C-alpha cells in the first residue's frame, strides 16, 4: 500500500513523498483550554474529556477527564501553554491531544476560538472563558497566574441535537413545546423556544445541557435528572441516546475512547431506551 500510494502521488503531483501518521488504538481526545493576553502571559484552565464522538463530532464532554492523573495533567497543561507561547498566541483557544492507553499524548491541532464545550471549564474553574477572551482582545492583562487557577468538582455537557436517537438522521421541523430543566448545578444554553423552527440547512445542535457537582457520580446523576425533565416536542432529539450513555457501565467507569460510541451503538443493549415512556414526548 505504501508503494501504491507513493506511485499515485508521484503520478498526480510529481512528488512521491509520503507523510506517515502514527495510528493510535483506543485513544482519548483530551483538550486543554488556553487563555493568553497581549503581554506574553499564558495559562491553561485544565482539560476536557471529549472522546465520545460520532463522525469526529463531539456529543458529550466532561471536566476533568477521569483518565488523567495530577502529574499527567500538569505535563500536558505545560505543553499546551508552551505551544501557545511558541506561536505568540493571544486570546482564548484550545490545544487538542490524543492520549493512548499507556498515557502517552500526541498533539492534534489548536482551535483558535471559543469551543462549544467551554462551559464545563467555566463550571469547574469559576472563570468566564468568553469574558476572558473579550478582555484579552481589549489589551488587558490576565488577572490570574497559573497557580491562581483552582479546579473544583466535575462538570458534564450533553449536546442536544435535532436527530433521531436511533438512526442519527436529522430531524428538522417546528418545536411545538419546549421546557428546559433547571435547578442547582444545571445550566442550559439554547437558541430555541416553543414554535422555533429547526431548519435543514444548518448544524442540528439545538441546546447544551451542562451540570456540575462535587463528584463525577453526582454529576452523572444530576445530568440524568436534567435530561428526564427536558421537554422538546415536535422534533426528535438525541436525548434518549445521552440517557443510554449515562447508564452504560463503560462510561460510568470512565472507559471511553474516540471509537467508544461506534462500539456502544453496535451492542443490542444500546437500543433499549431507559425511561422510554418518560422521554417519549421528546421524540
Helices and strands as residue ranges (DSSP letters): H 2-13, E 28-36, E 42-54, E 57-63, H 70-86, E 91-99, E 105-111, H 118-125, H 129-137, G 146-148, E 154-161, E 173-174, E 177-179, E 186-190, E 197-198, E 205-213, H 216-229, E 231-233, H 239-245, H 249-252, H 260-266, G 268-270, H 276-279, G 280-282
